[in-house]
Amino acid sequence: MSDKIPGFSTLAIHAGAAPDPATGARATPIYQTTSFVFDDVDHAASLFGLQAFGNIYTRITNPTTAVLEERVAALEGGTAALATASGHSAQLLCFHSMMQPGDNIVAANKLYGGSINQLNHSFKSFGWNVKWADPADLSTFEAAIDDRTRAIFIESLANPGGIVVDIEAIAALAKAKGVPLVVDNTMATPYLCRPIEHGADIVLHSLTKFMGGHGNSMGGIIVDGGSFDWSASGNYPLLSQPRPEYQGVVLHETFGNFAFAIACRVLGLRDLGPAISPFNSFMILTGIETLPLRMQRHSDNAKKVALHLSAHDKVNWVSYAALPEDKHHALQQKYMPKGAGAVFTFGVEGGYEAGVNLVSKVELFSHLANIGDTRSLIIHPASTTHRQLTDEQKTIAGAGPDVVRLSVGLEEVDDIIADLDQALTG
Ligand SMILES: Cc1ncc(COP(=O)(O)O)c(C=O)c1O
């Protein structure tokens, strides 16, 4: 092998994988087993005591999932990763390793609606508070941070509005305040944007979306950037204090720049349990092999559709960062110059009724609550994903009554445009 660092497309196919040592199988096998036989009693003891790495039980580690973890860590430029059953469970395990009752997360108010619910309601029952800030105004993050803040949470490209967030500015603030910056990179994927290079400490994904890419498998992942000092403040006791269940091991001291990924695995995943199935790891790994090709085509198709809708007389506005006049265009050029992804919103003339009418008339598009499929998808957030929010929260989250969200697929772009035209005018 040469010393050259492999390029992104090479890593997407090869990182973490090797021919199977037992059989020579070239594709990563699905290790569909719950448990693994120990070599002997000492081996078992060393695995349980964290003195050796190895497989015990698929809730904690699995060889198929390990390839997925290594591959995504390589693509994001992180030190290690932990795959989970869904994007939401990745968020749960990530914050579980950081938060104690009474602590808070300062989060961007432009997030996926399900994340807003998770933070506003379910996390509150653990005593974890949320303080909302506006990614368009950095001073709101600064004002929200207090001595119980344990993380800042943003999306690089916010769902559903196609909003590009100034990661470097927020990372600088996080560093000055001594809290980690957690970035959900689901909509951009590491092909379009690598948040760790811009100062993020942790990257999260719903692998269910573009990483798997075919709308067939749920998954999530936590990528450790290896940059945060978990021992500096005493505010992260799970990492900086001896762990009673592991004979007093101090995770940060023992595992250094991948201690966060270890904490999420050996405390969060072990005890809370949302493990990804080996089958889903295999499906998502297969999807990732074509991530660069798919994301470029998604972005190219979406830009053509956005340009078409911008000139449509039944469309009042289009919010897509790749359009030169868009208010996020300069940030898109900085953080994701290859394209702005598949997802964007537009305002349909006629408001709520016209939005509901459009989603009923499309034929090629599927009306459903997902993004990141090969197929083109459409949703009217106000009547579906965001309906639990108050009207004010809907508007803040970019999901007002006239808003329609597209996840532009990989079909022929002329067919995608023709379907929208017939549904808008029909
Ligand atoms: C940006 C973003 N983050 C997280 C999630 C949650 O992921 P999952 O549905 O895999 O739990 C979603 C789901 O739509 C999402 O769009």
The ligand as an ORCA input file, in Angstrom:
! r2SCAN-3c Opt
* xyz 0 1
  C     -31.785     15.625     10.962
  C     -32.337     14.424     11.662
  N     -31.775     14.010     12.804
  C     -32.242     12.937     13.469
  C     -33.337     12.237     13.010
  C     -33.829     11.045     13.796
  O     -33.397      9.901     13.136
  P     -34.140      8.458     13.230
  O     -35.454      8.632     12.525
  O     -33.185      7.549     12.512
  O     -34.301      8.159     14.672
  C     -33.949     12.631     11.820
  C     -35.134     11.905     11.314
  O     -35.813     12.367     10.417
  C     -33.433     13.750     11.121
  O     -33.990     14.179      9.975
*
